[in-house]
């Protein structure tokens, strides 16, 4: 009966972990999508920076969808 609450925590943690990874790349990484955003920002390449942000949003939605699918398979007694 605690699985719905556990999955709510997993979905929240997964999206915040993605944001945390990008912020960590802003601060101390030499490569990655956060570095791309920072580089494009400094070079005033708005379209490229926005494309990276859209790609990150799509990755976040895919991760959330996968978690939602797993929750739907495991918590079958709860009506969605």
N, C-alpha and C positions, 0 to 999 in steps of 0.2 A: 504494500500500500504506500510505501514511501518512494517508489520509483518516479512518479510524476514530479515530485519535488526535487529529486536528484537530477532528473533530466532538465528541469528548469535551471538549476545551478550550472549544469554542464553547458547549456546553451549560452548562458550569460558569461561564463568563464571563457568559452571559446572565442566569443566576439571580443571580449576585453583583452584576451591574450594576443589576438591579431593586432589590436591597436597598440598594445604594449611593445610588441616586437618592432613595429614601425617606429615608435618613439625611441626605442633603444638604438635603432639604426640611425636615427637623426643624430644621436649624441656620439656614438663611438664606433660605428662600423665603417668599413672601406668599400663595401659593395652590398647591394640589396636594393629593394624597392624604396625604402626610406631614403637611401643615399641618392637614388634617382630623383625623387621628389625634391630633395634639397638642392641637387645640382641644377635641375631644370628651373627651380625657383630663382637661384642666383643668376642664371643665364637669361631670365625673363622669357623662357619658352613655356608659355601658359598652356598651349594645347597638349604638349607632351606631358607636362606635369599633371594635367587633368586626366589624361589617358591612363597614367599610372594609378591615380586615385580611383578611377572607374574600375580598373582591373582589380584593385584591392577590394573594392566593394563587391565585385562579382565573386571573388574568392571567399569573402565573408558570407555572402548569401549561399554559396555552395556548401560551405562547412555547416552553416545553420540548417540547410535543407537536409544534409546527410544525417545530422543529429535528430532532426524532426522525423525522418524516415525510420531511423533505428528506434526512436521512442514509440512511433506508431506500431512497429512490429512487436516490441517487447511489452508495451502497456496496452494490450489489446482490449482490456475490459473498460477502459476509459473512452467515452464517446468524444470524437473530435468534430 
